[in-house]
């Protein structure tokens, strides 16, 4: 198995085990791109702007999977847990 194929399978595996839905969405988008879909196709199927999808790709290429994990960045804490 080639390195790229392993990387694609790893993306899917990590995505399916991700704790947060947004992390799953981002990693599955990369998995789809890795398998030949365009950012436009992935954007259409996820309801995201293709530019957003490309930003995920660039972040992944620059900094790896960790950079795509969802992090709460502000706002009020939730009232109910």
Buried (B, 14 or more C-beta within 10 A) or exposed (E): EEEEEEEBEBBBEBBEEBEEEEBBBBBBBBBBBBEEBEBEBBBEEBEBEBEBBBBBBEBBEEEEBEBBBBEEEEEEEEEEE
